[in-house]
Amino acid sequence: MAQRILITGAAGFLGSHLCDALLAQGNEVIGVDNFDTGSADNLAHLMGEARFRFEELDICKPFDIGAVHGVFNFASPASPVDYMRLGIETLLVGSAGTLNTLEIAKKYGASYLHASTSECYGDPEVHPQVESYWGNVNPVGPRSVYDEAKRFSEAAVAAYHRYHRVNTHLVRIFNTYGPRLQANDGRVISNLMMQALRGEPLTVYGNGSQTRSFCYCSDLIDGIVRLSKTDEHEPTNIGNPVEWTILECAREVQKLIGVEGDILFQPLPQDDPKQRKPDITKARRLLGWEPKVMLREGLEKSLDYFKACVAREKNGRQSTAA
């Protein structure tokens, strides 16, 4: 049965892909965003869609868009470049914003899915990371504005289920990439792809031995939609368990683009996780889900998008010079 769904952070990378997926299932979608980090370009293809409505608003202030069947809370800066630039805003959207959206779910008896993060595990001492692990997070470091905002959000979501019986879901998202990822947000894939396409040296932090597990966006959205239809209220990891070192990833990008540029090694940022790999045993059992798109295929699927980003940059510079 078609439902009326609220998606916050709808103009973001994952929020916009989630809009597409839920509309494709026949639902009505109300997307909201304040464009702190989202882009109207990510939603431009939906503006003629009768079942899609967009409202520009700040969820840190109480709001009400009417009765809904489901709430998907994806509002938050998500890259280190953004959440370190918008530290207070990140804390606010993870606290006041989460509470305001939970109030909507409570008021209308709607289901609620919160986009949490593998950053809740911090720089993990348990590998791979399983949902029962409580994490190793620096609560006052430069990344804490994001890590602790997400950890507070999880506590709030759990409390609304416990005290108000809201039908809540918590997804812990691991590194995800694909079209609509911000081109210059400093995340691994966007950074490496943009640098390779510009013909620049590829930046690798530390010695490149730290690991990440990269999930293509369509796989992630599939897992999230499946989770939203369950009765599971505890956190669930969604990510690709194939682990890559950052240096291996850089070499893979170079092979795809066909360049043999230099690798520029830079100091490792404070509290940067040394390992990141999801244990997805629960997702396999609960959702019948596992990723289908491996890194090389996902990079190929993303290539045209990043080429277009580089072309826009060049056109912008030419216009400025003229």
N, C-alpha and C positions, 0 to 999 in steps of 0.2 A: 504494500500500500504506500502511495506517495506521501511524503511527510513535508512539513515546513521546518527548515533547518537554519539555525544561526551559526555562521562561521566568523569568528573574530580573527584578525590578522589575515583577512581574505586577500589582500593585495600582495602578500608575501610569497616567497618561493613555494613553500608547501601549502599554504592556505589557498593559493590560486589553483593548484593542482587538485586539491580536495574539492573545491567548488566544481571543477570539471567532472570529477568522479561522481559526486552526489547528484548533480544535474543529469548525468548520463543514466542514472537509475530512476529518473522520473520525478525527483523531488523538487520542491520549491526551495530556493536558497536565498537567504538574506546575508550578504557579506558586509562586514564593517571593518574599517581600518582608519587610522589617523595619518598614515603615510610618513610616520617617523622613519621607517625603513622599507616599507612596501612601495610598490610602483603601480601606477595606474595602467602602465603598459601590460602588466600581467593579467589584467581583467578586460582589456579593450575588446577582446573577441567575444565577450559575454554581454556587452552592453545592449545588444539587440535581442537578447534572449528573454522571452516573456516570463519565464519562471525564475529569473534572477533579478534581484534588487540590491543596489549598493547604497550604503549610507556612510558618509565620512564622519566619524565621531571618535571620541576618546573614551575607552571603556574604563578608565580610572575614575570617571565620574559616573554616578548612577544613571542608567538609561533603561528604556523599555521599548522594544520594537514589536510588542504584541505577542500573542500566544505562539509557542513553537513546540515541536515534538522532540527536538534535539538541539543541543549546543555543542559545538566543537571549538574549544578555546585554543587558538594558535597565535595569539597576539603576544609578541615579545621580540625585541632585538635578539638575534641568534648567532651572530658572528662576533669574535673578539673585538674587531674594529668597531662594530656598532655598540656593543654593550659596554665597552670601556669609554666610548664617547658619550653614551647616554646612560651613565651608571644609575643616576637617581630615577630616571624614567623606567629603567629595567626593573628596579626594585618596586616601583609603584605598580607597574603592570602585572608583576608577579604576585602582588599582595592585594591592593585595592581592586585591580582589574579582575583578578581571579574571583575575589569575593563577590563583586558585582555580577559577574556572569553566573556564578553559582546561585545567586539570589533569583535570577531569571529562571534557571532550571527548577529551583524549589517552587517558585510561584506558579509555574505552568505544568508542573509534574513532568518535565522533560528529562530525557536522558542527557548525560553530560560526559564528554570526553576531553581530557586535558592533555595537551602536548607537552610532556616532560622530556627529560634529556638524559643521556648517558653521563653528562657532567655531574649528575647527582652522585656518581661513584668517585668523582674527583680524580686524583692520581692514584689509581687503584692498587691495592696490595693483594687483591684476589683476581686471578686471571684464568679463564675468561670471566667476565662479570655476570653474575647471576643475580636475579631480582632480590634475593634474600640478603645480599651484601649491603651493609649500611654506608659504605663509602669512606673515603679518606680525603676530606675537603678542608681547605684552608678558609675559615670563615671571615677572615679580614684581609685576604690577599686581593690582588687586582682583578681576579676572575670571580671574586665572591659575590659581586653584584648580580651576576647571572646565576651562579651555582646556588646561592642561598635563596634567591627569588624563586627558583624552580623547586627547591626543597620545601620552602614555605608553601608554595602552591600545592604540592603533593599532600602536605599536612592539612591544608584547608579542604581539599577535595575529599580526603579520607574522613575529615570531621563532618562534612555535609552528608556523607553517606551514613556515618555512624549515628549522628544526632538527628538528621532530618530525613533519612531514608531516600535521599536522592540516588538515582541509578547512575553511579559514576563509573568512569573507566580512566585508567592511567596508562599512557604509553610512554616508555622511555626510548627516545629516538636516538639512534647512533648515526654517525656521519653519513649524510645523504647529499646527493648531487644530481645534476641534470639541468635541462633548459629552465630558464627563469632564475637560476641562482645568480645573486648579485655578482656582477663581473669583477668588482674591485673591493670585495668585502674581506679579503685576507684569508678566506678558508682555503684548505689545501687544493682542492680540484680547481676552483676558479682562479686561484693565484697561479698555479702551474700552467693551466691552459692558456690564460691570457698572456703570460710571459713568453711561452713557447710560440704563440701565434704572432707576437710582436717581434720575435727574433731576439729576445733578451735572455740573459742568463737566468736560470731557474733558481729561485730562492728556496733553500732548505735550512731549517733551523736545527741547531745542535749538529750532531754528526749524521743525522738522517736515520738513525736506528730506531727511533720511536715509531710505534705502530698505530695504524688506524684500520678500520673495517668499513668499506665504502658501499653504501646501499643506493641503488638507482631509485629515483623518485617514484616511478610507477609501482615498483615492488613495495616501497614503504606505504604508499597510499592504500594499496590493496590490503596490507596487513592491518592498517588503522581502521578501515571500513569494516573489516571482519571483526575486529575487537569490539567495535561500537555496537555490534549486534549480539554480544554475549552477556552473560550475567557475572562476568569477572570484574571484581572491584580492586584487586591488588595490582601493583605495577606489572607491566608486561614489556619485555624487551622486544623491539622490532629493529632489525638491522641485519647486515650481511656478515656472517661469521668468518668470511675469508679475510685473513689478516695480511696487511701489506706494511712494509717499512715505508717511511716517507721517501727515502731515496729510491726504493723500487718503484714507487708511484711516479716519481719524477722521470725515471728512465722510461716507464711505460708511456707517459705523455710525449716524451721526445720521439719515441718510435712511431707513435700514431701521427704526429705532426710531420715527421720526417726531418727533424733537426738534430744536430749533435752539439748543441750549445753547452756553455760552461754551466757548472753547478756552483752557485754562490752560497757558501755556508755562513749563516748568521747565528749569533748567540741564541740559545734556547730561552724563550720567555719564561718568566716566573710561573711556577705551578703548572706548566704545560704537561699534560699526562704523558707518561712514558709508554703506556700500553692502552689499547682500546680494542676490545673484541667482545661482542655480545654472546652470551649463552642463550640460544633461542630454543632450548628444549621445550619450554612452556608454550611458546608460540606455535611450534610444530604440533604439540599435543592438543592444545586448546583450539587453535584456529585452522589446523591443517595447512599452515602457511610456512613457506620458506622462499628466499629470494630466487629469482630466475635469471636475472641479468647480471652477468659477471663484469668485472671492471673494464676490460677492453671493449666489450660491446656497449657498455654504458657511456664510455668516453666517445665512441663513434656516434652514438645517438645524440650526444651533447655538442658535437663539433660544429655543426652549422650555427647553433645558437651563439657560441663563443666567437666564431668568425664574424657574425653580424655585429657583436659587441665591439670587436676591434675595428670593423669598418666604420661604425658610428663614431668611434674615437677619432679616427683619421679624418672623417668628414668634418667633425667638429673643429679639429685643429686647422684644417684648410679654410673653413669659414672664418675662423678668428684671424688667420693670417691675411685673408682678403680684406 
